[in-house]
Amino acid sequence: MSDGVSEAKSKLLRTRAASAVVGVVMTVVGATALVSCSDDNGDGDASVTPSAPDTASFSGPVPSALSSLGASVKESARAAASSAAASASARASEFEASVSAEVARANRAAEQELKDVDGKGNATADVSLTGKPRAETSGLLAVVVNITNRTDETASYAVQVDFRDADGKVVETRFVGAEDLAPGARATPLAISRKPPEPPLTAEVAKAQRY
C-alpha cells in the first residue's frame, strides 16, 4: 500500500517538473518573438543606433545658403525702395534738362505773357493735348501740347496747362510756348507734371494766347 502511494507521488512530481520546464521554454520563445517583432517593425523599445545623415547630396552648408538668400532679398528690397524714393520733381527736372535752352526760354516767356490774360485767351482753338507714354518720360505724366498757327501771319503762342485731381481741383500748373510760328506751322512742346504717378491727374488747356 505504501509502495503504491510513493509511486503515485513520484509520478505527480515528475509531471509538475515537466510542466515547469515547458512553461520556461514557452516564455523564452515568446520573449524572443517579441524582440524579433520589435526589431522588424521598429515599434518596440529595442535600442537602435542611428546612422549619420548622408550629406553627399548637399552642395554647401544649409545655413550659409539661407543666409545668402536672405541677404539677397534684403538688398533687392533696399534697391527698390531707393528707386521709388526718387521724387517726381527731380525726375521732371532731369527730363526737362534734356530739352534745348531755346524751348526752356520760350516756356518762361509764355508764363510771363499769360499773367495779363483774362479768361481762356484768344487761341484755345489752336491748341490740343495728346498723352505721351510714360515709358518715354521716365514714368512721368507728360502731355504733348499741339500748337498750330491757323492764321496767315507769323505768330507766337503761350499756353497754360492745368493738372487736376479726381475731384477736379487744380494741383499743378505748367506753361509752354512756341515763338514765331509761320502760317500753318505746328509746334509740339511738352507739359510735364512734377507730381507722383498716384493719384492720377488729368491735364487740360486752361489758357492759350496768340501774340
Secondary structure, DSSP 8 states (H G I E B T S, - for coil): -HHHHHHHHHHHHHHHHHHHHHHHHHHHHHHHHHHHHHHHHS-S-----------TT-SS-HHHHHHHHHHHHHHHHHHHHHHHTS-HHHHHHHHHHTS-HHHHHHHHHHHHHHTT--TT-S-GGGEEEEE--GGGTTT--EEEEEEE--SSS-EEEEEEEEEE-TTS-EEEEEEEEEEEE-TT-EE--EEE--S-SSS--EEEEEEEEE-
